[in-house]
Amino acid sequence: MERKVAMVFGGSRGIGAAVARRLARDGFRLALTYVSQPDRARDVVDAIVAQGGEAFAIRADSADAAAIGAAVEQAVARFGQLDVVVVNAGVLRVGRLHEFRIEDLDAVLDVNVRGVYLAIQAAVAHMRDGGRVITIGSNTAVRASNPIGSVYAMSKAAVASLVTGLALDLAPRRITVNNIQPGPTETDMTASHIEQIKALVPLGRVGRPDEIAALVSWVAGEEAGYMTGASLTIDGGYVL
Ligand SMILES: NC(=O)c1ccc[n+]([C@@H]2O[C@H](COP(=O)([O-])OP(=O)(O)OC[C@H]3O[C@@H](n4cnc5c(N)ncnc54)[C@H](OP(=O)(O)O)[C@@H]3O)[C@@H](O)[C@H]2O)c1
């Protein structure tokens, strides 16, 4: 049977790496991007290949439109098709209004908003009808929860809004567009403040990347075909 193809933007570490490994386990051939950590990207590829899967990594800065387009072209050239795209690459910059620098504002919007839109645009141009677009937003789109994360929350709220419009746009092609909104999850992004966050989660712990990946796996699968335009929060009850 022909193996479907998935592309994960930001698949070298954390949630994206777990998603790449999980989709490979589900039988997808994988293309993943990274920007700064080739060794981590190689580890993910090696782990997938060691399990009998097919994967390769592409350096592509999600702040660079040309790099995003070229990465999609490479994935399609290698595998000949594209069925699922997971746009996970994201950056966190924090600070109160009076101290927040314009460079950080631009960095967050470039990767978390503009980069998401451009990745979807590039991928869908090659995607087969009936495909899946999955974004990784954040539960902060629902409730910011702290005074230093407003720009990050704004970027993730933009993504939640984007998927509703794109779901309508792409419905005629039966391409579903959904957004997974994790809460605090154990990755490099949260490493410095994990203990403080843990205390704020009703379930008393932070999430594991493989738990987020399991939800992505379901949304990417056949059974999720009737769901589109949804933002699904998975956060241990944090925003309740
Ligand atoms: N961890 C959490 O608690 C949490 C909660 C809610 C939402 N999220 C969201 O989940 C996603 C993944 O977060 P994470 O915690 O797994 O983060 P992470 O551990 O910091 O990993 C970020 C991933 O994105 C890639 N990336 C970052 N900037 C990029 C760029 N400009 N171009 C291409 N790739 C880029 C990184 O590549 P390199 O390895 O090459 O740097 C890495 O693969 C993000 O969108 C984040 O906002 C995370």
The ligand as an SDF file (V2000), in Angstrom:
LIG
                    3D

 48 52  0  0  0  0  0  0  0  0999 V2000
    6.0580   23.6750   25.2030 N   0  0  0  0  0  0  0  0  0  0  0  0
    4.9310   24.2390   25.5310 C   0  0  0  0  0  0  0  0  0  0  0  0
    4.5780   24.3380   26.7170 O   0  0  0  0  0  0  0  0  0  0  0  0
    3.9870   24.7520   24.4780 C   0  0  0  0  0  0  0  0  0  0  0  0
    2.6860   25.1100   24.8690 C   0  0  0  0  0  0  0  0  0  0  0  0
    1.7990   25.5750   23.9110 C   0  0  0  0  0  0  0  0  0  0  0  0
    2.1950   25.6720   22.5960 C   0  0  0  0  0  0  0  0  0  0  0  0
    3.4690   25.3390   22.2380 N   0  0  0  0  0  0  0  0  0  0  0  0
    3.8060   25.4770   20.8270 C   0  0  0  0  0  0  0  0  0  0  0  0
    4.2180   24.2270   20.3290 O   0  0  0  0  0  0  0  0  0  0  0  0
    5.1800   24.4200   19.3020 C   0  0  0  0  0  0  0  0  0  0  0  0
    6.4400   23.6490   19.6470 C   0  0  0  0  0  0  0  0  0  0  0  0
    6.9150   24.0950   20.9000 O   0  0  0  0  0  0  0  0  0  0  0  0
    8.0560   23.3370   21.7010 P   0  0  0  0  0  0  0  0  0  0  0  0
    7.7920   23.5820   23.1290 O   0  0  0  0  0  0  0  0  0  0  0  0
    8.2230   21.9530   21.1970 O   0  0  0  0  0  0  0  0  0  0  0  0
    9.3050   24.2600   21.2730 O   0  0  0  0  0  0  0  0  0  0  0  0
   10.8600   23.9690   21.2230 P   0  0  0  0  0  0  0  0  0  0  0  0
   11.2350   22.8230   22.0840 O   0  0  0  0  0  0  0  0  0  0  0  0
   11.4940   25.2970   21.4600 O   0  0  0  0  0  0  0  0  0  0  0  0
   11.0930   23.5170   19.6840 O   0  0  0  0  0  0  0  0  0  0  0  0
   10.7900   24.4320   18.6710 C   0  0  0  0  0  0  0  0  0  0  0  0
   10.8640   23.7390   17.3300 C   0  0  0  0  0  0  0  0  0  0  0  0
   10.5140   24.7070   16.3220 O   0  0  0  0  0  0  0  0  0  0  0  0
   11.6350   24.9020   15.4810 C   0  0  0  0  0  0  0  0  0  0  0  0
   11.7320   26.3010   15.1140 N   0  0  0  0  0  0  0  0  0  0  0  0
   11.7710   27.3880   15.9280 C   0  0  0  0  0  0  0  0  0  0  0  0
   11.9090   28.5060   15.2060 N   0  0  0  0  0  0  0  0  0  0  0  0
   11.9710   28.1150   13.9180 C   0  0  0  0  0  0  0  0  0  0  0  0
   12.1430   28.8050   12.6950 C   0  0  0  0  0  0  0  0  0  0  0  0
   12.3010   30.1410   12.6450 N   0  0  0  0  0  0  0  0  0  0  0  0
   12.1530   28.0790   11.5510 N   0  0  0  0  0  0  0  0  0  0  0  0
   12.0300   26.7290   11.5760 C   0  0  0  0  0  0  0  0  0  0  0  0
   11.8830   26.0230   12.6960 N   0  0  0  0  0  0  0  0  0  0  0  0
   11.8640   26.7160   13.8550 C   0  0  0  0  0  0  0  0  0  0  0  0
   12.8470   24.4400   16.2620 C   0  0  0  0  0  0  0  0  0  0  0  0
   13.9060   24.1170   15.3690 O   0  0  0  0  0  0  0  0  0  0  0  0
   15.4670   24.0960   15.8750 P   0  0  0  0  0  0  0  0  0  0  0  0
   15.6150   22.8570   16.7110 O   0  0  0  0  0  0  0  0  0  0  0  0
   16.2710   23.9890   14.6250 O   0  0  0  0  0  0  0  0  0  0  0  0
   15.7080   25.3480   16.6240 O   0  0  0  0  0  0  0  0  0  0  0  0
   12.2490   23.2370   16.9990 C   0  0  0  0  0  0  0  0  0  0  0  0
   12.1500   22.1270   16.1600 O   0  0  0  0  0  0  0  0  0  0  0  0
    5.3970   25.9310   19.2010 C   0  0  0  0  0  0  0  0  0  0  0  0
    4.5740   26.4620   18.1720 O   0  0  0  0  0  0  0  0  0  0  0  0
    4.9460   26.4280   20.5340 C   0  0  0  0  0  0  0  0  0  0  0  0
    4.5380   27.7710   20.4860 O   0  0  0  0  0  0  0  0  0  0  0  0
    4.3670   24.8860   23.1410 C   0  0  0  0  0  0  0  0  0  0  0  0
  1  2  1  0
  2  3  2  0
  2  4  1  0
  4  5  1  0
  4 48  2  0
  5  6  2  0
  6  7  1  0
  7  8  2  0
  8  9  1  0
  8 48  1  0
  9 10  1  0
  9 46  1  0
 10 11  1  0
 11 12  1  0
 11 44  1  0
 12 13  1  0
 13 14  1  0
 14 15  2  0
 14 16  1  0
 14 17  1  0
 17 18  1  0
 18 19  2  0
 18 20  1  0
 18 21  1  0
 21 22  1  0
 22 23  1  0
 23 24  1  0
 23 42  1  0
 24 25  1  0
 25 26  1  0
 25 36  1  0
 26 27  1  0
 26 35  1  0
 27 28  2  0
 28 29  1  0
 29 30  1  0
 29 35  2  0
 30 31  1  0
 30 32  2  0
 32 33  1  0
 33 34  2  0
 34 35  1  0
 36 37  1  0
 36 42  1  0
 37 38  1  0
 38 39  2  0
 38 40  1  0
 38 41  1  0
 42 43  1  0
 44 45  1  0
 44 46  1  0
 46 47  1  0
M  CHG  2   8   1  16  -1
M  END
$$$$
